[in-house]
Amino acid sequence: MEEKRRFAVLLCAEDSEYVKETYGGYFGVFLDLLAEEGELWDLYRVADGDFPADGRLSLYDGFVVTGSCNDAHGDDDWIRRLMGLLRVLDSMRKRVLGVCFGHQVLSRALGGKTGRAIQGWDIGVTPINLSQQSNPLAALRIPSLSVIECHRDEVIELPPKAEVLGWSEKTGIEMFRYGEHMMGIQGHPEYTKDILLHLIDRLIDRNLILSSHAETAKASLEKHEPDREAWKVVCRSFLKGGASKL
């Protein structure tokens, strides 16, 4: 019998009550985006110190590093431990997909620089311009894809030998690739509009964003649709080794 492919989600955030009740947690949100029949998916809550054992890393075909409320340029013990793990996965040539915080911390682990975004918060639906040169997704012949964004940090400088795959009006490095096995996406291809709306309310309650930011973000959600199905194809194809065949 053919062995099932196995993947791991490295969860860097706490589940909100809304996401737990509606989707079974962020793990469920990522499964909806990435999982297919016949696969095995495991969850590691790395922000709580739950990491895969070294002896289990070879069992996995790919890893996903999620978003987080923490700063990727921070020095929390679990963030430093996560960067060490990502370097190990790089040495093993394991497929790694980083999303938002995951995109930033992956870049940092590989030698890049992260920090506060020059233009501040980016919240809402943002069109991403896709590189048409040396891009593993260029065969799709899609000049841009819209994605839900919610971040105030960004990748400031790429790791050596990494290349930019996408950019937007506010963010110069929306996507990057490192070799054939690691890719970061600044936006949230896994998010639905309702998840972002509830997150916006939480950010306001915590005085992390101004009401003007919230109004602009909600307006963009009313006017634009994220290309979630297209991102599903992009993310699945990369993580599962099919990006070069798109």
Phi, psi and chi 1 to 4 in degrees:
 res  aa     phi    psi   chi1   chi2   chi3   chi4
   1 MET       -  136.3 -175.6  171.3   63.3      -
   2 GLU   -66.5  134.4 -174.3  176.7   -7.4      -
   3 GLU   -72.2  137.0 -171.9  173.5  -13.0      -
   4 LYS   -74.6  144.0  -67.6 -176.7  178.0 -179.1
   5 ARG   -74.2  145.0  -57.7 -172.9   75.3 -174.7
   6 ARG  -127.4  136.9 -176.3 -177.3  -69.5  -92.8
   7 PHE  -132.1  160.8  -59.9   89.5      -      -
   8 ALA  -132.4  138.0      -      -      -      -
   9 VAL  -101.3  121.7  172.1      -      -      -
  10 LEU   -96.0   95.8  -53.3  179.1      -      -
  11 LEU   -80.8  122.0 -173.2   63.1      -      -
  12 CYS  -108.1    9.3  -56.2      -      -      -
  13 ALA  -133.3  161.1      -      -      -      -
  14 GLU   -88.4  142.4  -68.9 -173.7    8.8      -
  15 ASP   -71.0  132.4  -65.1  -40.2      -      -
  16 SER   -75.3  159.1   69.3      -      -      -
  17 GLU   -60.0  -39.7  -72.0  -58.1  -43.0      -
  18 TYR   -63.2  -46.5  175.3   78.1      -      -
  19 VAL   -67.0  -36.1  170.4      -      -      -
  20 LYS   -63.1  -46.5  -82.0 -166.0  -72.0 -171.4
  21 GLU   -71.0  -35.2  -67.3  173.5    2.7      -
  22 THR   -90.7  -37.2  -51.1      -      -      -
  23 TYR  -123.1   -0.1  -62.7   96.0      -      -
  24 GLY    76.4   21.8      -      -      -      -
  25 GLY    99.5  169.8      -      -      -      -
  26 TYR   -64.3  -25.9  -75.6  114.0      -      -
  27 PHE   -58.3  -44.5 -177.0   54.2      -      -
  28 GLY   -64.4  -35.6      -      -      -      -
  29 VAL   -64.5  -42.9  176.1      -      -      -
  30 PHE   -71.1  -33.9  -85.7   97.8      -      -
  31 LEU   -62.4  -40.2  -70.1 -174.4      -      -
  32 ASP   -61.2  -36.6 -178.7   61.1      -      -
  33 LEU   -75.8  -39.9  178.0   75.2      -      -
  34 LEU  -114.7  -31.1  -60.9  169.7      -      -
  35 ALA   -76.9  145.4      -      -      -      -
  36 GLU  -131.8  162.2  -63.9  177.4  -85.4      -
  37 GLU   -58.5  139.5 -172.8  175.4   -6.6      -
  38 GLY    89.4    2.7      -      -      -      -
  39 GLU  -103.0  158.1  -62.4  172.0  -14.1      -
  40 LEU  -112.2  132.2  -61.1  173.3      -      -
  41 TRP  -126.9  131.6  -76.8   79.6      -      -
  42 ASP  -116.9  151.9  -64.1  -29.1      -      -
  43 LEU  -115.0  132.0  170.0   63.9      -      -
  44 TYR  -125.9  120.5  -66.2   94.7      -      -
  45 ARG   -87.9   80.3  -64.1 -176.9  179.7  -85.4
  46 VAL   -66.8  -29.0  -65.8      -      -      -
  47 ALA   -65.6  -19.2      -      -      -      -
  48 ASP   -99.9    8.2  -65.4  -28.7      -      -
  49 GLY    89.0    8.9      -      -      -      -
  50 ASP   -93.0  101.2  176.6   27.0      -      -
  51 PHE  -116.5  151.5  -78.1   76.2      -      -
  52 PRO   -67.0  140.2   22.9  -32.4      -      -
  53 ALA   -66.1  147.9      -      -      -      -
  54 ASP   -53.9  -38.2  -68.3  -14.7      -      -
  55 GLY   -69.7  -12.1      -      -      -      -
  56 ARG   -98.4  -12.0  -69.0 -175.4   58.4   82.9
  57 LEU   -58.6  -37.3  -62.1 -179.1      -      -
  58 SER   -68.6  -14.6   61.5      -      -      -
  59 LEU   -73.4  -20.3  -60.9  176.9      -      -
  60 TYR   -97.1  141.9  -66.6  102.3      -      -
  61 ASP   -86.9  -22.4  -64.5  -77.8      -      -
  62 GLY  -168.6  162.3      -      -      -      -
  63 PHE  -133.1  148.3  -63.8   79.5      -      -
  64 VAL  -122.9  128.1 -179.3      -      -      -
  65 VAL  -107.2  121.9 -170.8      -      -      -
  66 THR   -89.2 -178.4   75.3      -      -      -
  67 GLY   -73.6  174.1      -      -      -      -
  68 SER  -162.9  156.8  175.5      -      -      -
  69 CYS   -80.4  -13.1  -68.5      -      -      -
  70 ASN   -80.5  162.0  -68.1   74.9      -      -
  71 ASP   -86.4  130.9  -63.4  -32.9      -      -
  72 ALA   -66.9  -19.8      -      -      -      -
  73 HIS   -91.9    8.9   51.9  -86.9      -      -
  74 GLY   -77.2  171.6      -      -      -      -
  75 ASP  -119.4   26.4  -72.8  -38.9      -      -
  76 ASP   -57.2  148.0  -54.4   63.4      -      -
  77 ASP   -56.6  -43.2  -70.9  -17.8      -      -
  78 TRP   -68.5  -29.5   72.2  -92.2      -      -
  79 ILE   -69.9  -41.4  -68.4  177.0      -      -
  80 ARG   -66.9  -37.3  -70.5 -160.3  165.6  -83.5
  81 ARG   -66.1  -39.2 -173.3  176.5  174.5 -171.9
  82 LEU   -63.5  -41.6  175.9   58.7      -      -
  83 MET   -62.9  -38.6  -71.2 -165.3  -64.7      -
  84 GLY   -62.5  -41.4      -      -      -      -
  85 LEU   -63.0  -42.1  171.3   59.2      -      -
  86 LEU   -64.2  -34.6  -67.9  173.2      -      -
  87 ARG   -67.9  -36.7  -66.0 -177.0 -170.2  109.5
  88 VAL   -64.8  -44.3  170.5      -      -      -
  89 LEU   -63.2  -35.3  -63.7  178.9      -      -
  90 ASP   -62.0  -45.4  174.0   38.2      -      -
  91 SER   -64.1  -27.1   70.7      -      -      -
  92 MET   -88.7   -3.8  -61.9  173.4   70.4      -
  93 ARG    60.0   35.8  -54.8  -70.2  -68.1 -179.9
  94 LYS   -80.0  145.0  -71.3  -68.3 -176.1  179.9
  95 ARG   -70.5  130.2  -66.7 -108.0  166.8 -175.6
  96 VAL  -135.0  128.6  177.0      -      -      -
  97 LEU  -114.0  119.4  173.1   64.9      -      -
  98 GLY  -105.4  133.8      -      -      -      -
  99 VAL  -121.5  124.3  173.4      -      -      -
 100 CYS    56.2 -108.7 -162.2      -      -      -
 101 PHE   -53.0  -40.7  168.4   90.8      -      -
 102 GLY   -61.4  -38.5      -      -      -      -
 103 HIS   -60.9  -45.4  157.7   88.6      -      -
 104 GLN   -70.3  -46.2  -61.8  160.6   12.7      -
 105 VAL   -70.7  -29.5   78.2      -      -      -
 106 LEU   -64.9  -45.4  177.7   60.5      -      -
 107 SER   -59.8  -45.7  172.0      -      -      -
 108 ARG   -62.3  -43.3 -178.2 -175.7  175.9 -166.9
 109 ALA   -61.1  -30.7      -      -      -      -
 110 LEU   -91.9    0.7  -62.7  171.2      -      -
 111 GLY   114.5    4.0      -      -      -      -
 112 GLY   -86.7 -177.6      -      -      -      -
 113 LYS  -124.0  139.7  -65.1 -179.4 -179.2  178.5
 114 THR  -127.3  162.9   66.4      -      -      -
 115 GLY   177.1 -172.2      -      -      -      -
 116 ARG   -62.2  138.3  -74.0  -74.9 -173.1 -102.3
 117 ALA   -64.9  136.6      -      -      -      -
 118 ILE   -59.7  -38.3  -63.9  171.5      -      -
 119 GLN   -98.7   13.4  -61.9 -164.5   48.7      -
 120 GLY    78.6 -161.1      -      -      -      -
 121 TRP   -56.8  141.8  -80.2   99.1      -      -
 122 ASP  -126.5  108.6 -172.5    3.0      -      -
 123 ILE  -132.5  129.0  -50.6  173.6      -      -
 124 GLY   133.3 -157.9      -      -      -      -
 125 VAL  -100.9  121.1  179.0      -      -      -
 126 THR  -120.7  131.1  -59.6      -      -      -
 127 PRO   -76.6  130.7   24.2  -29.8      -      -
 128 ILE  -106.4  124.2  -52.6  -57.2      -      -
 129 ASN   -79.5  129.1  -58.4  -57.6      -      -
 130 LEU  -102.3  133.2  -59.5  178.1      -      -
 131 SER   -63.0  138.0  170.2      -      -      -
 132 GLN  -103.7    7.3  -60.6  -58.6  -58.1      -
 133 GLN  -118.7  130.3  -63.9 -178.8  -10.3      -
 134 SER    51.6   23.9   68.4      -      -      -
 135 ASN   -94.2  126.1 -173.6  -24.7      -      -
 136 PRO   -62.3  -14.6   22.8  -33.8      -      -
 137 LEU  -102.0    2.4  -49.8  173.9      -      -
 138 ALA   -62.0  -25.9      -      -      -      -
 139 ALA   -63.5  -18.8      -      -      -      -
 140 LEU   -69.6  -21.9  -70.4  172.1      -      -
 141 ARG    55.9   41.8  -63.5 -176.3  179.7 -179.8
 142 ILE  -111.7  117.1  -61.2  174.6      -      -
 143 PRO   -70.5  -26.1   25.6  -34.1      -      -
 144 SER  -156.4  156.3   68.1      -      -      -
 145 LEU  -136.9  138.9  -72.6  174.6      -      -
 146 SER   -91.4  140.6  -68.7      -      -      -
 147 VAL  -140.4  151.5   68.9      -      -      -
 148 ILE   -75.7  131.9  -69.8  176.5      -      -
 149 GLU  -120.0  148.7  -57.0 -104.5   15.2      -
 150 CYS  -160.3   87.6 -172.8      -      -      -
 151 HIS  -155.9  152.9   66.4   98.1      -      -
 152 ARG  -123.2   -1.1   63.4  173.1  172.7  175.2
 153 ASP  -110.6  166.4  -64.5  -21.3      -      -
 154 GLU  -157.9  166.3   66.3 -178.6   -4.8      -
 155 VAL   -78.2  119.3  173.1      -      -      -
 156 ILE   -89.5  -38.1  -63.2  171.4      -      -
 157 GLU  -141.9  131.1 -177.3  178.9  -46.9      -
 158 LEU   -73.8  156.0  -79.3  177.2      -      -
 159 PRO   -64.7  156.3  -16.2   28.6      -      -
 160 PRO   -55.2  138.9  -24.0   33.8      -      -
 161 LYS    74.5   -0.3  -60.0 -178.4 -179.6  178.6
 162 ALA   -82.7  158.6      -      -      -      -
 163 GLU  -133.3  146.5   61.9  178.2  -47.3      -
 164 VAL   -76.5  130.3  176.0      -      -      -
 165 LEU  -105.1  -22.9  -61.2 -176.5      -      -
 166 GLY  -156.7  153.3      -      -      -      -
 167 TRP  -150.5  164.0   63.8   94.4      -      -
 168 SER  -135.7  179.4   68.1      -      -      -
 169 GLU   -60.5  -35.3 -174.8  176.4  -31.6      -
 170 LYS   -96.1  -29.4  -86.5 -169.8  140.8 -177.1
 171 THR  -124.6  122.2  -55.0      -      -      -
 172 GLY   -74.2  -25.9      -      -      -      -
 173 ILE  -125.3   85.8  -55.7  172.4      -      -
 174 GLU   -85.8  -28.2  -73.0  -82.5    5.0      -
 175 MET  -145.4  144.9  -68.6  178.4   66.2      -
 176 PHE  -145.5  158.7   76.9   89.6      -      -
 177 ARG  -125.3  140.3  178.9  178.8   66.6  169.5
 178 TYR  -123.9  108.1 -176.5   84.3      -      -
 179 GLY    63.4 -151.9      -      -      -      -
 180 GLU  -100.1   -0.6  -61.3  -65.7  -33.6      -
 181 HIS  -120.0   -5.1   60.0  -63.8      -      -
 182 MET  -133.7  135.4  -67.9 -173.9  158.4      -
 183 MET  -145.3  140.4 -174.5  169.1   77.6      -
 184 GLY  -119.1  143.0      -      -      -      -
 185 ILE  -128.9  121.5  -59.4  173.4      -      -
 186 GLN   -70.3  -34.5  177.7   56.9   72.4      -
 187 GLY   -76.4 -174.6      -      -      -      -
 188 HIS  -117.1   83.2  -75.8  -82.7      -      -
 189 PRO   -63.3  -19.2   22.3  -33.2      -      -
 190 GLU   -83.2  -19.1   81.8  -78.0   10.5      -
 191 TYR   -72.6  147.6  -88.6   14.6      -      -
 192 THR  -107.3  166.6   54.9      -      -      -
 193 LYS   -60.6  -39.3  -75.8 -173.6  172.3 -176.2
 194 ASP   -66.6  -33.7   59.8  -62.4      -      -
 195 ILE   -63.0  -44.6  -69.5  176.1      -      -
 196 LEU   -67.0  -39.6 -177.6   60.1      -      -
 197 LEU   -59.8  -43.2  -74.6  170.0      -      -
 198 HIS   -68.1  -34.7  -80.1   80.4      -      -
 199 LEU   -67.3  -39.9 -178.9   52.9      -      -
 200 ILE   -58.8  -44.2  -70.7  170.3      -      -
 201 ASP   -61.6  -39.2  -70.1  -19.3      -      -
 202 ARG   -66.3  -38.9  -71.3  170.9   59.8 -154.5
 203 LEU   -65.5  -38.4  -68.7  172.4      -      -
 204 ILE   -65.7  -45.2  -68.9  176.3      -      -
 205 ASP   -59.7  -31.6  -70.4  -17.3      -      -
 206 ARG   -92.8    6.9  -63.4  178.1 -177.8 -177.3
 207 ASN    57.9   34.6  -64.6  -44.3      -      -
 208 LEU   -92.6  -21.4  -69.6  173.7      -      -
 209 ILE  -133.4  157.6   62.2  172.4      -      -
 210 LEU   -81.7  157.7  -59.4  173.6      -      -
 211 SER   -60.9  -30.6   58.3      -      -      -
 212 SER   -64.3  -38.2   58.2      -      -      -
 213 HIS   -61.8  -44.0  -72.9  140.9      -      -
 214 ALA   -63.2  -43.3      -      -      -      -
 215 GLU   -64.3  -41.9  -69.5  167.4    6.2      -
 216 THR   -64.1  -42.4  -59.7      -      -      -
 217 ALA   -64.4  -44.9      -      -      -      -
 218 LYS   -66.1  -34.2  -69.7  179.3  178.6  179.7
 219 ALA   -65.0  -39.6      -      -      -      -
 220 SER   -67.3  -32.7   78.1      -      -      -
 221 LEU   -68.4  -31.6  -73.3  172.5      -      -
 222 GLU   -74.4  -32.1  -68.6  178.0    1.1      -
 223 LYS   -89.2  -28.9  -67.2  178.8 -178.8  178.3
 224 HIS  -127.7  153.7  -53.3  -72.5      -      -
 225 GLU  -112.3  132.5  -71.4  -67.9  -29.0      -
 226 PRO   -70.2  146.5   26.4  -34.0      -      -
 227 ASP   -84.4   63.6  -66.5  -51.7      -      -
 228 ARG   -64.7  -39.3 -161.6  165.7 -176.7  -87.5
 229 GLU   -67.3  -38.1  -69.9  -56.5  -49.5      -
 230 ALA   -66.4  -40.7      -      -      -      -
 231 TRP   -64.9  -32.8  -77.2  109.6      -      -
 232 LYS   -60.5  -43.2 -176.1  178.8  -70.5 -170.8
 233 VAL   -64.3  -45.5  172.2      -      -      -
 234 VAL   -59.6  -49.5  168.2      -      -      -
 235 CYS   -69.6  -43.8  -66.3      -      -      -
 236 ARG   -63.5  -43.3  -71.8 -178.0  178.4 -177.1
 237 SER   -64.2  -42.3  -62.7      -      -      -
 238 PHE   -65.8  -52.0  168.1   76.9      -      -
 239 LEU   -62.1  -30.9 -169.7   63.5      -      -
 240 LYS  -103.7   11.8  -59.7  169.2 -171.4 -175.3
 241 GLY    85.5   19.4      -      -      -      -
 242 GLY  -110.7    5.3      -      -      -      -
 243 ALA   -59.9  -36.6      -      -      -      -
 244 SER   -71.3  -11.6   61.0      -      -      -
 245 LYS  -103.1   -1.1  -60.8  176.8 -177.0  178.5
 246 LEU   -65.5      -  -74.1  172.6      -      -
